[in-house]
Amino acid sequence: MRSKVGPEHLRDFERRRSLRFVLPRQEDIVLFAEGTQYNGKLEDVSIGGAKLRLTGDLPASGTFRLEHETAGVIEGTCMWHDGQCVGVSFPLTDPALTLISLCLRQGVPSSTNAA
């Protein structure tokens, strides 16, 4: 039996296949989850997602808010976390596109694709 793949699955598939750009100068980022502020660094970025390293352990949380000095506020979803490292996904809103653009200008393509 063939399984049907909808547009949302194709977007996720394409996002995972997109290049990640490792930042030579990590960007400061603030993440708000469950009413708590976590300071951290943006380590790499891809289209619609990023990897963050936070100063504290993030509790299991689905949604969050990112704040970046230049890009502004970005709403998103935690896709995975391992201690202080967090993989996030976000819709391609104007602030998210601004953040991606800033990072792509300074980023170095990684040899691996986004997870």
Short mmCIF file of the C-alpha atoms (twelve columns), coordinates in Angstrom:
data_MODEL
# 
_entry.id   MODEL 
# 
loop_
_atom_site.group_PDB 
_atom_site.id 
_atom_site.type_symbol 
_atom_site.label_atom_id 
_atom_site.label_alt_id 
_atom_site.label_comp_id 
_atom_site.label_asym_id 
_atom_site.label_seq_id 
_atom_site.Cartn_x 
_atom_site.Cartn_y 
_atom_site.Cartn_z 
_atom_site.pdbx_PDB_model_num 
ATOM 1   C CA . MET A 1   0.000  0.000  0.000  1 
ATOM 2   C CA . ARG A 2   1.351  3.431  -0.946 1 
ATOM 3   C CA . SER A 3   1.520  6.077  1.739  1 
ATOM 4   C CA . LYS A 4   0.435  9.595  0.915  1 
ATOM 5   C CA . VAL A 5   2.877  12.395 1.610  1 
ATOM 6   C CA . GLY A 6   1.259  15.786 2.028  1 
ATOM 7   C CA . PRO A 7   2.803  19.222 1.466  1 
ATOM 8   C CA . GLU A 8   3.700  19.577 5.149  1 
ATOM 9   C CA . HIS A 9   5.805  16.401 4.977  1 
ATOM 10  C CA . LEU A 10  7.529  17.630 1.831  1 
ATOM 11  C CA . ARG A 11  8.409  20.914 3.544  1 
ATOM 12  C CA . ASP A 12  9.880  19.013 6.512  1 
ATOM 13  C CA . PHE A 13  11.802 16.722 4.147  1 
ATOM 14  C CA . GLU A 14  13.193 19.678 2.191  1 
ATOM 15  C CA . ARG A 15  14.094 21.502 5.420  1 
ATOM 16  C CA . ARG A 16  16.079 18.490 6.645  1 
ATOM 17  C CA . ARG A 17  17.907 18.313 3.301  1 
ATOM 18  C CA . SER A 18  18.816 22.013 3.264  1 
ATOM 19  C CA . LEU A 19  22.379 23.069 3.992  1 
ATOM 20  C CA . ARG A 20  23.324 24.112 7.478  1 
ATOM 21  C CA . PHE A 21  25.560 27.118 7.862  1 
ATOM 22  C CA . VAL A 22  27.935 27.046 10.833 1 
ATOM 23  C CA . LEU A 23  28.540 30.513 12.225 1 
ATOM 24  C CA . PRO A 24  32.187 31.509 12.705 1 
ATOM 25  C CA . ARG A 25  30.984 34.196 15.134 1 
ATOM 26  C CA . GLN A 26  28.042 32.792 17.053 1 
ATOM 27  C CA . GLU A 27  25.087 35.151 17.412 1 
ATOM 28  C CA . ASP A 28  23.641 35.956 20.854 1 
ATOM 29  C CA . ILE A 29  20.084 34.687 21.243 1 
ATOM 30  C CA . VAL A 30  17.521 34.650 24.048 1 
ATOM 31  C CA . LEU A 31  14.988 31.829 24.275 1 
ATOM 32  C CA . PHE A 32  11.832 32.041 26.390 1 
ATOM 33  C CA . ALA A 33  10.154 28.746 27.319 1 
ATOM 34  C CA . GLU A 34  7.558  28.111 30.015 1 
ATOM 35  C CA . GLY A 35  8.087  31.607 31.448 1 
ATOM 36  C CA . THR A 36  11.858 31.208 31.839 1 
ATOM 37  C CA . GLN A 37  14.567 33.103 29.959 1 
ATOM 38  C CA . TYR A 38  17.570 31.195 28.595 1 
ATOM 39  C CA . ASN A 39  20.551 33.054 27.142 1 
ATOM 40  C CA . GLY A 40  22.581 31.335 24.499 1 
ATOM 41  C CA . LYS A 41  24.372 31.318 21.187 1 
ATOM 42  C CA . LEU A 42  23.118 30.494 17.723 1 
ATOM 43  C CA . GLU A 43  25.588 27.862 16.457 1 
ATOM 44  C CA . ASP A 44  24.217 27.056 13.028 1 
ATOM 45  C CA . VAL A 45  21.215 27.852 10.878 1 
ATOM 46  C CA . SER A 46  19.334 26.309 7.970  1 
ATOM 47  C CA . ILE A 47  16.152 27.319 6.177  1 
ATOM 48  C CA . GLY A 48  13.478 27.151 8.867  1 
ATOM 49  C CA . GLY A 49  15.637 25.885 11.699 1 
ATOM 50  C CA . ALA A 50  18.679 26.399 13.892 1 
ATOM 51  C CA . LYS A 51  20.875 24.857 16.552 1 
ATOM 52  C CA . LEU A 52  21.284 26.780 19.797 1 
ATOM 53  C CA . ARG A 53  23.595 26.312 22.763 1 
ATOM 54  C CA . LEU A 54  22.000 27.655 25.936 1 
ATOM 55  C CA . THR A 55  23.526 28.596 29.277 1 
ATOM 56  C CA . GLY A 56  21.150 26.305 31.178 1 
ATOM 57  C CA . ASP A 57  19.278 23.066 30.572 1 
ATOM 58  C CA . LEU A 58  15.977 23.579 28.772 1 
ATOM 59  C CA . PRO A 59  12.955 21.732 30.203 1 
ATOM 60  C CA . ALA A 60  10.909 19.556 27.843 1 
ATOM 61  C CA . SER A 61  8.857  22.175 26.054 1 
ATOM 62  C CA . GLY A 62  7.173  22.228 22.671 1 
ATOM 63  C CA . THR A 63  6.844  25.910 21.864 1 
ATOM 64  C CA . PHE A 64  9.112  28.844 22.592 1 
ATOM 65  C CA . ARG A 65  9.957  32.390 21.641 1 
ATOM 66  C CA . LEU A 66  13.374 33.475 20.377 1 
ATOM 67  C CA . GLU A 67  14.616 37.039 20.593 1 
ATOM 68  C CA . HIS A 68  17.515 38.305 18.503 1 
ATOM 69  C CA . GLU A 69  18.875 41.851 18.735 1 
ATOM 70  C CA . THR A 70  18.530 42.585 15.000 1 
ATOM 71  C CA . ALA A 71  15.927 40.098 13.744 1 
ATOM 72  C CA . GLY A 72  13.398 40.546 16.538 1 
ATOM 73  C CA . VAL A 73  10.966 37.960 17.947 1 
ATOM 74  C CA . ILE A 74  10.564 34.506 16.378 1 
ATOM 75  C CA . GLU A 75  7.998  31.936 17.521 1 
ATOM 76  C CA . GLY A 76  9.000  28.311 17.049 1 
ATOM 77  C CA . THR A 77  9.024  24.693 18.123 1 
ATOM 78  C CA . CYS A 78  11.671 22.664 19.900 1 
ATOM 79  C CA . MET A 79  12.456 19.656 17.685 1 
ATOM 80  C CA . TRP A 80  15.064 18.094 19.975 1 
ATOM 81  C CA . HIS A 81  17.247 18.983 22.903 1 
ATOM 82  C CA . ASP A 82  20.208 17.383 24.576 1 
ATOM 83  C CA . GLY A 83  21.247 19.198 27.727 1 
ATOM 84  C CA . GLN A 84  22.242 22.678 26.637 1 
ATOM 85  C CA . CYS A 85  21.968 22.067 22.865 1 
ATOM 86  C CA . VAL A 86  18.583 22.642 21.246 1 
ATOM 87  C CA . GLY A 87  17.332 22.079 17.709 1 
ATOM 88  C CA . VAL A 88  14.553 24.477 16.790 1 
ATOM 89  C CA . SER A 89  12.165 24.828 13.881 1 
ATOM 90  C CA . PHE A 90  10.357 28.022 12.984 1 
ATOM 91  C CA . PRO A 91  8.021  29.257 10.258 1 
ATOM 92  C CA . LEU A 92  9.506  31.560 7.641  1 
ATOM 93  C CA . THR A 93  8.165  34.834 9.026  1 
ATOM 94  C CA . ASP A 94  9.834  38.202 8.356  1 
ATOM 95  C CA . PRO A 95  11.906 38.084 11.587 1 
ATOM 96  C CA . ALA A 96  12.980 34.486 10.852 1 
ATOM 97  C CA . LEU A 97  14.012 35.412 7.304  1 
ATOM 98  C CA . THR A 98  15.973 38.379 8.676  1 
ATOM 99  C CA . LEU A 99  17.801 36.073 11.114 1 
ATOM 100 C CA . ILE A 100 18.528 33.503 8.402  1 
ATOM 101 C CA . SER A 101 19.783 36.238 6.069  1 
ATOM 102 C CA . LEU A 102 22.116 37.678 8.725  1 
ATOM 103 C CA . CYS A 103 23.503 34.244 9.484  1 
ATOM 104 C CA . LEU A 104 23.917 33.144 5.861  1 
ATOM 105 C CA . ARG A 105 26.052 36.204 5.153  1 
ATOM 106 C CA . GLN A 106 28.612 35.117 7.739  1 
ATOM 107 C CA . GLY A 107 28.039 31.357 7.761  1 
ATOM 108 C CA . VAL A 108 30.226 28.629 6.389  1 
ATOM 109 C CA . PRO A 109 28.369 25.726 4.718  1 
ATOM 110 C CA . SER A 110 28.642 22.543 6.762  1 
ATOM 111 C CA . SER A 111 29.375 19.224 5.105  1 
ATOM 112 C CA . THR A 112 26.236 17.790 6.718  1 
ATOM 113 C CA . ASN A 113 22.587 18.517 6.125  1 
ATOM 114 C CA . ALA A 114 20.139 19.742 8.745  1 
ATOM 115 C CA . ALA A 115 18.768 17.093 11.073 1 
# 
